[in-house]
């Protein structure tokens, strides 16, 4: 029983290695699956086509699908419409014209408009198996088992061209249409190719002639033919496989495939892809005949059974429709990066990548968080799993035999020694290790630093002094005793640094400036500058200096001697050094950095920074300030990156970034690969949150989108048809409405609200790289027509109507004598005004300086009444009994009636007026006479000197003496003697 279990383990291990080898062997291709998660209507895909716009069309067992790289639109049979797909099982799709497709189902052939997104016509060929063929112009043929048809654009129907007397085993793979509309068929069990050509596809069918010729294709009888995009792959009676390029008229022998027939069974399709020949098998899987290895076969993707295939030569994509797995998109491994995924090396490795290092032998060393140290020899070549090893303090294992036990061996740091090839290893205990090439194992340095710590950085001051940066115990200086075969820790010293009375003990990273300054990245307290010569330190709180929460530092990257970058949990910080001072600047979401948690940074030769973040890899240009994010695009298979795992090889310049499930690397040639920039197209128009058919709003020349004022809240969706890179960033501006361009973002929809009527120009641009300075741009005019009552003609008509109405109303008033009455009233008003003006002059003359006290006195009799009162007051001012009763008696009316009438004309009582009169008279006498103050008092009829002083001060703000002195000498004394 034990032996059988052991044999089973050996068998499973062998099977696992074989599976990994198959995966690695096919690693020259990347694949991506499109299925129901992206909106595909059915996972069985029978046909694929790319139209002249660049959109991908998938025919499935349940409807027609249109894919633009981001979204999928599905079209199914809908008998409520006048015309519809006659069946949901779509077996073939071909070009009918620039804006139409042939959609063949199991029931017939449908003419589908890509403008109206609807079926225009249906064609049925009863009792005959037929296949539709066409070229990119839409010159179309239908090949049947018995008859041949062509599409006549004059009659808008298929016309029978003649009978078919050819042996056609597989109609779909036996013919193609060239650029001039000629149909070429390779019959089975024949040696020649038959050519059909028409005089015209657009003339009356009675004036159209068919010409049939043949030409030799092969010296032996052809058994099977597979035609795609003008390339014919055929197998002759000797089981020899050939490739014939129609455009170049060249035939190339590939190899004999008799053995492959016997080993793998029938072929469904054969076609070239890059330099290889791919064969899809009836039983499932793809045979790859590798040109680089004399067309040796390699069985890949045995999990797929292929129904259909389409090659996009512009982007180098092979689209495959499968039986149950949706659409699988194959392309050559994107050359931006090379991925090394840990789970492909061993299912037992589960720790994330932390430390990374290469040596001069081309070996890649990978530190993991828990699985120790992994050794990958010749990492730039095809990886052989049998050569991979795992190291820990317990020993060394072949990776294929490795099983993680109860022990946990995290490796955070790898640092080559200053002398020799050996390198230091930072782990999580208080011990220090290094790898010895001579012993091929991890060696523990004698002694211990006695502080619990994770070692994240190390600097060799000389061959016996180390500065160790730890997470948990801060900065430690270690002096080694190298007199023994294995070095021992002679002594150590822990340096304590403080910020705001808090000790800094958690350092994540280290950068050495010169040979004496250590820059330490602190978890939570910013940066520390430590001088190892003077033992002096200085703490810099980036949060205090920038006002951002950027004191939690994860990584440091040198840019030049006095400039470095800091990766934090909340963004990137650029730090320029000026002596002991620093000048930091923040780069975050506001500056276009989409993902702000920066785990690692490496700089390439062009000065570009490559950053591993919590969500993708970012390319950042410090000069322009632009950034670009790669998230599972450009062949990158790592989405989340990890701390400590950033490295640049000093030997070849390769850049490394590690993540939670593997690592990637690239070199300068990879990072500068030219991009493919497809055209931008408009995809959808949404008006008031309701999607409408965009094509119905185009002008006749399709250069303008026409909307009405009630449709002035709208949005337009657009896309660049790039099927390899979905991380495209867009910006737009509606000229005439927007003041500036929108920020670049991955949002592919421009939204506008309440746009006034007028003519505008929508400009859209996109970029695929931080270094893009010349953008691919698309523009379309948009015209918003006003409501009829907002047009210039409506305004002119309204003004004219108002003028006419006013003219009519004025005429009516004239007929009724309104203007004559108005003229008479104006004359009367003018006469009254003259009289009133005359009365005012009379009033001013009669009342003199007292005119302002009687605002309601306007009539001649009133003026006479007040004038008489003033005369009486003036004549009797020195009498103490002067008052309302005295005045009433002299005016011969009752005191009550006198007081009421006086107040009506002046607004004040007679007593108040007499008091004002006396004070005014006193002030006059003080200025115009030499009378003493007492004489003045007696002359105005006041017997009490204090009373006079009080009333005078209330009115003039000073004493009588000061008043006289001020107005006579021009100065006012401080006090009265």
Secondary structure, 3 states (H helix, E strand, C coil): CHHHHHHHHHHHHHHHHHHHHHHHHHHHEEEEEECHHHCCCCCEEEEEEECCCCCEEEEECCEEEEECCCCEEEECCCCCCCCCCCCCCEEEEEEEECCEEEEEECCCEEEEECCCCEEEEEECCCCCCEEEEECCCCCEEEEECCEEEEEECCCCEEEEEEECCCCCCCHHHCEEECCCCCEEEECCCECEEEEEEECCCCCCHHHCCEEEEEEECCCCCEEEEEEECCEEEEEECCCEEEEEECCCCEEEEEEECHHHHHHHCCEEEEEEECCEEEEEECCCCEEEEEHHHCCEEEEECCCCCEEEEEEECCCCEEEEEEECCCEEEEEECCCCCEEEEHHHHCCCCCCCEEEEEECCCCCEEEEEEEECEEEECCCCCCCCHHHCEEEECCEEEEHHHCCCCCCCEECCEEEECCCCCCEEEECCCCCCEEEECCCCEEEECECCCCCCCEEEEEEEEECCEEEEEEECCCEEEEEEECCCCCCEEEEEEEECEEECCEEECEEEEEEEECCCEEEEEEECCEEEEEECCCCEEEEECHHHHHCCCCCEEEEEEEEECCEEEEEECCEEEEEEEECCEEEEEEECHHHCCCCCCEEEEEECCCCEEEEEECCEEEEEECCCCCEEEECCCCCCCCCCEEEEEEEECCCCCCEEEEECCEEEEECHHHHCCCCCCCCEEEEEEEECCEEECHHHHECCCCCEEEEEHHHCCEEEEEEECCCCCCCCEEEEEEECCECCCCCCECCCEEEECCCCCEEEEEEEEEECCCCCCCCEEEEEEEEEECCHHHCHHHHHHHHHHHHHHHHHHHHHHHHCCHHHHHHHHHHHHHHHHHHHHHHHHHHHHHHHHHHHHCCCCCCHHHHHHHHHHHHHHHHCCCCCCCCHHHHHHHHCCCHHHHHHHHHHHHCCCHHHHHHHHHHHHHHHHHHHCCCCHHHHHHHCCCCCHHHHHHHHHHHHCCCHHHHHHHHHHCCCCCCCC
